[in-house]
């Protein structure tokens, strides 16, 4: 049985196969899900900050620009 994160990743892959436009943030989120074994909790606790250039985008949004807006 697929969890909700695996379903999200599979939907992303289907969209790519159908040549639909996908946002860069959705692509990054999908990458992070697959990297962390499809666990949202593990993405939240990810320690890849210095080693992963996608770290700040792992939630599907730019956390840096959010902090600036507040």
PDB file with one MODEL, atoms N, CA, C and O in Angstrom:
MODEL        1
ATOM      1  N   UNK A   1       0.839  -1.182   0.000  1.00  0.00           N
ATOM      2  CA  UNK A   1       0.000   0.000   0.000  1.00  0.00           C
ATOM      3  C   UNK A   1       0.889   1.252   0.000  1.00  0.00           C
ATOM      4  O   UNK A   1       1.807   1.366   0.812  1.00  0.00           O
ATOM      5  N   UNK A   2       0.618   2.158  -0.885  1.00  0.00           N
ATOM      6  CA  UNK A   2       1.408   3.385  -0.991  1.00  0.00           C
ATOM      7  C   UNK A   2       0.951   4.398   0.057  1.00  0.00           C
ATOM      8  O   UNK A   2      -0.243   4.546   0.319  1.00  0.00           O
ATOM      9  N   UNK A   3       1.918   5.089   0.647  1.00  0.00           N
ATOM     10  CA  UNK A   3       1.543   6.178   1.543  1.00  0.00           C
ATOM     11  C   UNK A   3       1.327   7.449   0.713  1.00  0.00           C
ATOM     12  O   UNK A   3       1.583   7.465  -0.491  1.00  0.00           O
ATOM     13  N   UNK A   4       0.854   8.509   1.370  1.00  0.00           N
ATOM     14  CA  UNK A   4       0.506   9.723   0.620  1.00  0.00           C
ATOM     15  C   UNK A   4       1.713  10.349  -0.064  1.00  0.00           C
ATOM     16  O   UNK A   4       1.565  11.000  -1.099  1.00  0.00           O
ATOM     17  N   UNK A   5       2.889  10.166   0.488  1.00  0.00           N
ATOM     18  CA  UNK A   5       4.087  10.743  -0.115  1.00  0.00           C
ATOM     19  C   UNK A   5       4.494   9.976  -1.372  1.00  0.00           C
ATOM     20  O   UNK A   5       4.948  10.574  -2.347  1.00  0.00           O
ATOM     21  N   UNK A   6       4.333   8.664  -1.348  1.00  0.00           N
ATOM     22  CA  UNK A   6       4.615   7.870  -2.543  1.00  0.00           C
ATOM     23  C   UNK A   6       3.619   8.197  -3.654  1.00  0.00           C
ATOM     24  O   UNK A   6       3.983   8.235  -4.829  1.00  0.00           O
ATOM     25  N   UNK A   7       2.368   8.433  -3.280  1.00  0.00           N
ATOM     26  CA  UNK A   7       1.357   8.816  -4.271  1.00  0.00           C
ATOM     27  C   UNK A   7       1.704  10.161  -4.901  1.00  0.00           C
ATOM     28  O   UNK A   7       1.562  10.337  -6.111  1.00  0.00           O
ATOM     29  N   UNK A   8       2.163  11.116  -4.077  1.00  0.00           N
ATOM     30  CA  UNK A   8       2.575  12.429  -4.587  1.00  0.00           C
ATOM     31  C   UNK A   8       3.717  12.274  -5.581  1.00  0.00           C
ATOM     32  O   UNK A   8       3.708  12.889  -6.648  1.00  0.00           O
ATOM     33  N   UNK A   9       4.688  11.459  -5.232  1.00  0.00           N
ATOM     34  CA  UNK A   9       5.844  11.227  -6.105  1.00  0.00           C
ATOM     35  C   UNK A   9       5.407  10.557  -7.411  1.00  0.00           C
ATOM     36  O   UNK A   9       5.857  10.940  -8.491  1.00  0.00           O
ATOM     37  N   UNK A  10       4.532   9.560  -7.306  1.00  0.00           N
ATOM     38  CA  UNK A  10       4.062   8.854  -8.506  1.00  0.00           C
ATOM     39  C   UNK A  10       3.272   9.776  -9.429  1.00  0.00           C
ATOM     40  O   UNK A  10       3.395   9.683 -10.650  1.00  0.00           O
ATOM     41  N   UNK A  11       2.459  10.670  -8.852  1.00  0.00           N
ATOM     42  CA  UNK A  11       1.712  11.625  -9.664  1.00  0.00           C
ATOM     43  C   UNK A  11       2.674  12.555 -10.399  1.00  0.00           C
ATOM     44  O   UNK A  11       2.468  12.869 -11.571  1.00  0.00           O
ATOM     45  N   UNK A  12       3.715  12.990  -9.714  1.00  0.00           N
ATOM     46  CA  UNK A  12       4.740  13.825 -10.344  1.00  0.00           C
ATOM     47  C   UNK A  12       5.367  13.084 -11.529  1.00  0.00           C
ATOM     48  O   UNK A  12       5.517  13.656 -12.609  1.00  0.00           O
ATOM     49  N   UNK A  13       5.733  11.817 -11.328  1.00  0.00           N
ATOM     50  CA  UNK A  13       6.360  11.043 -12.395  1.00  0.00           C
ATOM     51  C   UNK A  13       5.419  10.861 -13.581  1.00  0.00           C
ATOM     52  O   UNK A  13       5.852  10.912 -14.732  1.00  0.00           O
ATOM     53  N   UNK A  14       4.134  10.648 -13.305  1.00  0.00           N
ATOM     54  CA  UNK A  14       3.149  10.523 -14.387  1.00  0.00           C
ATOM     55  C   UNK A  14       3.056  11.814 -15.190  1.00  0.00           C
ATOM     56  O   UNK A  14       2.989  11.779 -16.418  1.00  0.00           O
ATOM     57  N   UNK A  15       3.051  12.962 -14.496  1.00  0.00           N
ATOM     58  CA  UNK A  15       2.994  14.245 -15.186  1.00  0.00           C
ATOM     59  C   UNK A  15       4.212  14.455 -16.078  1.00  0.00           C
ATOM     60  O   UNK A  15       4.096  14.977 -17.186  1.00  0.00           O
ATOM     61  N   UNK A  16       5.366  14.049 -15.593  1.00  0.00           N
ATOM     62  CA  UNK A  16       6.594  14.184 -16.390  1.00  0.00           C
ATOM     63  C   UNK A  16       6.517  13.296 -17.632  1.00  0.00           C
ATOM     64  O   UNK A  16       6.885  13.722 -18.728  1.00  0.00           O
ATOM     65  N   UNK A  17       6.043  12.073 -17.460  1.00  0.00           N
ATOM     66  CA  UNK A  17       5.932  11.157 -18.598  1.00  0.00           C
ATOM     67  C   UNK A  17       4.956  11.667 -19.650  1.00  0.00           C
ATOM     68  O   UNK A  17       5.136  11.404 -20.839  1.00  0.00           O
ATOM     69  N   UNK A  18       3.925  12.394 -19.228  1.00  0.00           N
ATOM     70  CA  UNK A  18       2.925  12.942 -20.144  1.00  0.00           C
ATOM     71  C   UNK A  18       3.351  14.296 -20.712  1.00  0.00           C
ATOM     72  O   UNK A  18       2.573  14.959 -21.398  1.00  0.00           O
ATOM     73  N   UNK A  19       4.589  14.703 -20.426  1.00  0.00           N
ATOM     74  CA  UNK A  19       5.143  15.983 -20.872  1.00  0.00           C
ATOM     75  C   UNK A  19       4.348  17.176 -20.368  1.00  0.00           C
ATOM     76  O   UNK A  19       4.286  18.207 -21.038  1.00  0.00           O
ATOM     77  N   UNK A  20       3.737  17.048 -19.191  1.00  0.00           N
ATOM     78  CA  UNK A  20       3.059  18.185 -18.572  1.00  0.00           C
ATOM     79  C   UNK A  20       4.095  19.048 -17.886  1.00  0.00           C
ATOM     80  O   UNK A  20       5.132  18.566 -17.430  1.00  0.00           O
ATOM     81  N   UNK A  21       3.795  20.331 -17.823  1.00  0.00           N
ATOM     82  CA  UNK A  21       4.693  21.230 -17.101  1.00  0.00           C
ATOM     83  C   UNK A  21       4.575  20.984 -15.605  1.00  0.00           C
ATOM     84  O   UNK A  21       3.474  20.891 -15.062  1.00  0.00           O
ATOM     85  N   UNK A  22       5.706  20.881 -14.958  1.00  0.00           N
ATOM     86  CA  UNK A  22       5.730  20.747 -13.502  1.00  0.00           C
ATOM     87  C   UNK A  22       6.643  21.829 -12.952  1.00  0.00           C
ATOM     88  O   UNK A  22       7.662  22.166 -13.555  1.00  0.00           O
ATOM     89  N   UNK A  23       6.272  22.364 -11.812  1.00  0.00           N
ATOM     90  CA  UNK A  23       7.072  23.449 -11.249  1.00  0.00           C
ATOM     91  C   UNK A  23       8.388  22.893 -10.704  1.00  0.00           C
ATOM     92  O   UNK A  23       8.458  21.733 -10.298  1.00  0.00           O
ATOM     93  N   UNK A  24       9.414  23.716 -10.698  1.00  0.00           N
ATOM     94  CA  UNK A  24      10.686  23.281 -10.126  1.00  0.00           C
ATOM     95  C   UNK A  24      10.547  22.875  -8.659  1.00  0.00           C
ATOM     96  O   UNK A  24      11.204  21.936  -8.209  1.00  0.00           O
ATOM     97  N   UNK A  25       9.695  23.580  -7.912  1.00  0.00           N
ATOM     98  CA  UNK A  25       9.528  23.237  -6.503  1.00  0.00           C
ATOM     99  C   UNK A  25       8.883  21.865  -6.326  1.00  0.00           C
ATOM    100  O   UNK A  25       9.223  21.142  -5.390  1.00  0.00           O
ATOM    101  N   UNK A  26       7.961  21.500  -7.210  1.00  0.00           N
ATOM    102  CA  UNK A  26       7.371  20.165  -7.140  1.00  0.00           C
ATOM    103  C   UNK A  26       8.413  19.103  -7.476  1.00  0.00           C
ATOM    104  O   UNK A  26       8.417  18.026  -6.881  1.00  0.00           O
ATOM    105  N   UNK A  27       9.284  19.400  -8.416  1.00  0.00           N
ATOM    106  CA  UNK A  27      10.344  18.460  -8.767  1.00  0.00           C
ATOM    107  C   UNK A  27      11.299  18.265  -7.591  1.00  0.00           C
ATOM    108  O   UNK A  27      11.723  17.144  -7.309  1.00  0.00           O
ATOM    109  N   UNK A  28      11.631  19.344  -6.918  1.00  0.00           N
ATOM    110  CA  UNK A  28      12.526  19.261  -5.763  1.00  0.00           C
ATOM    111  C   UNK A  28      11.859  18.483  -4.634  1.00  0.00           C
ATOM    112  O   UNK A  28      12.496  17.643  -3.998  1.00  0.00           O
ATOM    113  N   UNK A  29      10.581  18.759  -4.380  1.00  0.00           N
ATOM    114  CA  UNK A  29       9.843  18.044  -3.338  1.00  0.00           C
ATOM    115  C   UNK A  29       9.822  16.553  -3.641  1.00  0.00           C
ATOM    116  O   UNK A  29      10.017  15.732  -2.744  1.00  0.00           O
ATOM    117  N   UNK A  30       9.590  16.203  -4.885  1.00  0.00           N
ATOM    118  CA  UNK A  30       9.562  14.804  -5.284  1.00  0.00           C
ATOM    119  C   UNK A  30      10.936  14.153  -5.088  1.00  0.00           C
ATOM    120  O   UNK A  30      11.032  13.015  -4.627  1.00  0.00           O
ATOM    121  N   UNK A  31      11.988  14.880  -5.438  1.00  0.00           N
ATOM    122  CA  UNK A  31      13.346  14.371  -5.243  1.00  0.00           C
ATOM    123  C   UNK A  31      13.614  14.111  -3.766  1.00  0.00           C
ATOM    124  O   UNK A  31      14.154  13.066  -3.403  1.00  0.00           O
ATOM    125  N   UNK A  32      13.235  15.066  -2.912  1.00  0.00           N
ATOM    126  CA  UNK A  32      13.471  14.922  -1.473  1.00  0.00           C
ATOM    127  C   UNK A  32      12.679  13.755  -0.895  1.00  0.00           C
ATOM    128  O   UNK A  32      13.174  13.034  -0.030  1.00  0.00           O
ATOM    129  N   UNK A  33      11.450  13.570  -1.373  1.00  0.00           N
ATOM    130  CA  UNK A  33      10.659  12.440  -0.908  1.00  0.00           C
ATOM    131  C   UNK A  33      11.347  11.119  -1.238  1.00  0.00           C
ATOM    132  O   UNK A  33      11.428  10.226  -0.394  1.00  0.00           O
ATOM    133  N   UNK A  34      11.838  11.000  -2.460  1.00  0.00           N
ATOM    134  CA  UNK A  34      12.498   9.755  -2.841  1.00  0.00           C
ATOM    135  C   UNK A  34      13.822   9.584  -2.085  1.00  0.00           C
ATOM    136  O   UNK A  34      14.186   8.464  -1.727  1.00  0.00           O
ATOM    137  N   UNK A  35      14.528  10.663  -1.846  1.00  0.00           N
ATOM    138  CA  UNK A  35      15.805  10.613  -1.130  1.00  0.00           C
ATOM    139  C   UNK A  35      15.622  10.145   0.317  1.00  0.00           C
ATOM    140  O   UNK A  35      16.452   9.408   0.850  1.00  0.00           O
ATOM    141  N   UNK A  36      14.521  10.584   0.947  1.00  0.00           N
ATOM    142  CA  UNK A  36      14.299  10.287   2.355  1.00  0.00           C
ATOM    143  C   UNK A  36      13.342   9.112   2.568  1.00  0.00           C
ATOM    144  O   UNK A  36      12.790   8.961   3.658  1.00  0.00           O
ATOM    145  N   UNK A  37      13.141   8.289   1.554  1.00  0.00           N
ATOM    146  CA  UNK A  37      12.341   7.089   1.718  1.00  0.00           C
ATOM    147  C   UNK A  37      10.855   7.357   1.867  1.00  0.00           C
ATOM    148  O   UNK A  37      10.151   6.606   2.543  1.00  0.00           O
ATOM    149  N   UNK A  38      10.371   8.428   1.238  1.00  0.00           N
ATOM    150  CA  UNK A  38       8.952   8.789   1.221  1.00  0.00           C
ATOM    151  C   UNK A  38       8.398   9.020   2.631  1.00  0.00           C
ATOM    152  O   UNK A  38       7.273   8.629   2.941  1.00  0.00           O
ATOM    153  N   UNK A  39       9.194   9.648   3.458  1.00  0.00           N
ATOM    154  CA  UNK A  39       8.768   9.957   4.822  1.00  0.00           C
ATOM    155  C   UNK A  39       8.812  11.466   5.036  1.00  0.00           C
ATOM    156  O   UNK A  39       9.880  12.077   5.014  1.00  0.00           O
ATOM    157  N   UNK A  40       7.630  12.061   5.243  1.00  0.00           N
ATOM    158  CA  UNK A  40       7.569  13.500   5.494  1.00  0.00           C
ATOM    159  C   UNK A  40       8.314  13.892   6.754  1.00  0.00           C
ATOM    160  O   UNK A  40       8.923  14.961   6.807  1.00  0.00           O
ATOM    161  N   UNK A  41       8.275  13.041   7.771  1.00  0.00           N
ATOM    162  CA  UNK A  41       8.977  13.326   9.026  1.00  0.00           C
ATOM    163  C   UNK A  41      10.483  13.379   8.798  1.00  0.00           C
ATOM    164  O   UNK A  41      11.175  14.236   9.348  1.00  0.00           O
ATOM    165  N   UNK A  42      10.978  12.461   7.986  1.00  0.00           N
ATOM    166  CA  UNK A  42      12.413  12.447   7.711  1.00  0.00           C
ATOM    167  C   UNK A  42      12.846  13.684   6.924  1.00  0.00           C
ATOM    168  O   UNK A  42      13.954  14.182   7.120  1.00  0.00           O
ATOM    169  N   UNK A  43      11.988  14.182   6.041  1.00  0.00           N
ATOM    170  CA  UNK A  43      12.311  15.406   5.311  1.00  0.00           C
ATOM    171  C   UNK A  43      12.402  16.573   6.279  1.00  0.00           C
ATOM    172  O   UNK A  43      13.294  17.414   6.163  1.00  0.00           O
ATOM    173  N   UNK A  44      11.486  16.623   7.226  1.00  0.00           N
ATOM    174  CA  UNK A  44      11.508  17.691   8.232  1.00  0.00           C
ATOM    175  C   UNK A  44      12.794  17.642   9.054  1.00  0.00           C
ATOM    176  O   UNK A  44      13.352  18.682   9.403  1.00  0.00           O
ATOM    177  N   UNK A  45      13.260  16.432   9.363  1.00  0.00           N
ATOM    178  CA  UNK A  45      14.454  16.252  10.189  1.00  0.00           C
ATOM    179  C   UNK A  45      15.742  16.131   9.389  1.00  0.00           C
ATOM    180  O   UNK A  45      16.790  15.810   9.950  1.00  0.00           O
ATOM    181  N   UNK A  46      15.678  16.383   8.091  1.00  0.00           N
ATOM    182  CA  UNK A  46      16.841  16.240   7.221  1.00  0.00           C
ATOM    183  C   UNK A  46      18.011  17.097   7.710  1.00  0.00           C
ATOM    184  O   UNK A  46      17.840  18.260   8.074  1.00  0.00           O
ATOM    185  N   UNK A  47      19.180  16.507   7.709  1.00  0.00           N
ATOM    186  CA  UNK A  47      20.389  17.201   8.158  1.00  0.00           C
ATOM    187  C   UNK A  47      21.326  17.538   6.994  1.00  0.00           C
ATOM    188  O   UNK A  47      22.511  17.795   7.208  1.00  0.00           O
ATOM    189  N   UNK A  48      20.808  17.538   5.781  1.00  0.00           N
ATOM    190  CA  UNK A  48      21.641  17.744   4.606  1.00  0.00           C
ATOM    191  C   UNK A  48      21.946  19.185   4.280  1.00  0.00           C
ATOM    192  O   UNK A  48      22.403  19.462   3.171  1.00  0.00           O
ATOM    193  N   UNK A  49      21.721  20.110   5.175  1.00  0.00           N
ATOM    194  CA  UNK A  49      21.862  21.541   4.933  1.00  0.00           C
ATOM    195  C   UNK A  49      23.089  21.981   4.168  1.00  0.00           C
ATOM    196  O   UNK A  49      22.965  22.707   3.182  1.00  0.00           O
ATOM    197  N   UNK A  50      24.262  21.567   4.589  1.00  0.00           N
ATOM    198  CA  UNK A  50      25.497  22.002   3.933  1.00  0.00           C
ATOM    199  C   UNK A  50      25.837  21.160   2.708  1.00  0.00           C
ATOM    200  O   UNK A  50      26.562  21.617   1.825  1.00  0.00           O
ATOM    201  N   UNK A  51      25.324  19.942   2.648  1.00  0.00           N
ATOM    202  CA  UNK A  51      25.691  19.025   1.568  1.00  0.00           C
ATOM    203  C   UNK A  51      24.702  18.994   0.420  1.00  0.00           C
ATOM    204  O   UNK A  51      25.025  18.484  -0.653  1.00  0.00           O
ATOM    205  N   UNK A  52      23.508  19.525   0.616  1.00  0.00           N
ATOM    206  CA  UNK A  52      22.476  19.439  -0.409  1.00  0.00           C
ATOM    207  C   UNK A  52      22.051  20.836  -0.857  1.00  0.00           C
ATOM    208  O   UNK A  52      21.539  21.610  -0.047  1.00  0.00           O
ATOM    209  N   UNK A  53      22.253  21.171  -2.125  1.00  0.00           N
ATOM    210  CA  UNK A  53      21.877  22.510  -2.595  1.00  0.00           C
ATOM    211  C   UNK A  53      20.362  22.714  -2.643  1.00  0.00           C
ATOM    212  O   UNK A  53      19.899  23.846  -2.783  1.00  0.00           O
ATOM    213  N   UNK A  54      19.581  21.631  -2.529  1.00  0.00           N
ATOM    214  CA  UNK A  54      18.123  21.725  -2.568  1.00  0.00           C
ATOM    215  C   UNK A  54      17.507  21.799  -1.172  1.00  0.00           C
ATOM    216  O   UNK A  54      16.285  21.858  -1.039  1.00  0.00           O
ATOM    217  N   UNK A  55      18.329  21.796  -0.149  1.00  0.00           N
ATOM    218  CA  UNK A  55      17.862  21.717   1.235  1.00  0.00           C
ATOM    219  C   UNK A  55      16.797  22.757   1.580  1.00  0.00           C
ATOM    220  O   UNK A  55      15.782  22.415   2.187  1.00  0.00           O
ATOM    221  N   UNK A  56      17.007  24.000   1.211  1.00  0.00           N
ATOM    222  CA  UNK A  56      16.074  25.062   1.593  1.00  0.00           C
ATOM    223  C   UNK A  56      14.734  24.955   0.865  1.00  0.00           C
ATOM    224  O   UNK A  56      13.773  25.625   1.243  1.00  0.00           O
ATOM    225  N   UNK A  57      14.661  24.130  -0.164  1.00  0.00           N
ATOM    226  CA  UNK A  57      13.430  23.972  -0.938  1.00  0.00           C
ATOM    227  C   UNK A  57      12.716  22.652  -0.636  1.00  0.00           C
ATOM    228  O   UNK A  57      11.740  22.323  -1.312  1.00  0.00           O
ATOM    229  N   UNK A  58      13.171  21.897   0.348  1.00  0.00           N
ATOM    230  CA  UNK A  58      12.699  20.530   0.567  1.00  0.00           C
ATOM    231  C   UNK A  58      11.223  20.401   0.910  1.00  0.00           C
ATOM    232  O   UNK A  58      10.658  19.317   0.764  1.00  0.00           O
ATOM    233  N   UNK A  59      10.583  21.467   1.359  1.00  0.00           N
ATOM    234  CA  UNK A  59       9.160  21.413   1.679  1.00  0.00           C
ATOM    235  C   UNK A  59       8.290  21.817   0.493  1.00  0.00           C
ATOM    236  O   UNK A  59       7.070  21.920   0.622  1.00  0.00           O
ATOM    237  N   UNK A  60       8.910  22.045  -0.653  1.00  0.00           N
ATOM    238  CA  UNK A  60       8.153  22.453  -1.831  1.00  0.00           C
ATOM    239  C   UNK A  60       7.952  23.954  -1.890  1.00  0.00           C
ATOM    240  O   UNK A  60       7.094  24.444  -2.625  1.00  0.00           O
ATOM    241  N   UNK A  61       8.734  24.680  -1.123  1.00  0.00           N
ATOM    242  CA  UNK A  61       8.697  26.137  -1.151  1.00  0.00           C
ATOM    243  C   UNK A  61      10.071  26.662  -0.757  1.00  0.00           C
ATOM    244  O   UNK A  61      10.893  25.922  -0.215  1.00  0.00           O
ATOM    245  N   UNK A  62      10.315  27.925  -1.027  1.00  0.00           N
ATOM    246  CA  UNK A  62      11.593  28.537  -0.697  1.00  0.00           C
ATOM    247  C   UNK A  62      11.511  29.090   0.716  1.00  0.00           C
ATOM    248  O   UNK A  62      10.914  30.143   0.940  1.00  0.00           O
ATOM    249  N   UNK A  63      12.101  28.395   1.658  1.00  0.00           N
ATOM    250  CA  UNK A  63      12.026  28.800   3.059  1.00  0.00           C
ATOM    251  C   UNK A  63      12.783  30.111   3.316  1.00  0.00           C
ATOM    252  O   UNK A  63      12.442  30.851   4.239  1.00  0.00           O
ATOM    253  N   UNK A  64      13.789  30.393   2.519  1.00  0.00           N
ATOM    254  CA  UNK A  64      14.549  31.619   2.689  1.00  0.00           C
ATOM    255  C   UNK A  64      13.683  32.840   2.392  1.00  0.00           C
ATOM    256  O   UNK A  64      13.695  33.807   3.154  1.00  0.00           O
ATOM    257  N   UNK A  65      12.936  32.802   1.296  1.00  0.00           N
ATOM    258  CA  UNK A  65      12.101  33.961   0.943  1.00  0.00           C
ATOM    259  C   UNK A  65      10.937  34.098   1.910  1.00  0.00           C
ATOM    260  O   UNK A  65      10.475  35.214   2.146  1.00  0.00           O
ATOM    261  N   UNK A  66      10.449  33.001   2.476  1.00  0.00           N
ATOM    262  CA  UNK A  66       9.374  33.090   3.472  1.00  0.00           C
ATOM    263  C   UNK A  66       9.831  33.838   4.701  1.00  0.00           C
ATOM    264  O   UNK A  66       9.098  34.663   5.245  1.00  0.00           O
ATOM    265  N   UNK A  67      11.039  33.551   5.139  1.00  0.00           N
ATOM    266  CA  UNK A  67      11.562  34.206   6.341  1.00  0.00           C
ATOM    267  C   UNK A  67      11.706  35.708   6.113  1.00  0.00           C
ATOM    268  O   UNK A  67      11.486  36.498   7.031  1.00  0.00           O
ATOM    269  N   UNK A  68      12.073  36.107   4.896  1.00  0.00           N
ATOM    270  CA  UNK A  68      12.242  37.514   4.590  1.00  0.00           C
ATOM    271  C   UNK A  68      10.921  38.256   4.596  1.00  0.00           C
ATOM    272  O   UNK A  68      10.874  39.429   4.968  1.00  0.00           O
ATOM    273  N   UNK A  69       9.835  37.587   4.186  1.00  0.00           N
ATOM    274  CA  UNK A  69       8.524  38.230   4.108  1.00  0.00           C
ATOM    275  C   UNK A  69       7.939  38.526   5.483  1.00  0.00           C
ATOM    276  O   UNK A  69       7.198  39.495   5.650  1.00  0.00           O
ATOM    277  N   UNK A  70       8.264  37.713   6.445  1.00  0.00           N
ATOM    278  CA  UNK A  70       7.675  37.881   7.787  1.00  0.00           C
ATOM    279  C   UNK A  70       8.337  38.951   8.581  1.00  0.00           C
ATOM    280  O   UNK A  70       7.950  39.202   9.723  1.00  0.00           O
TER     281      UNK A  70
ENDMDL
END
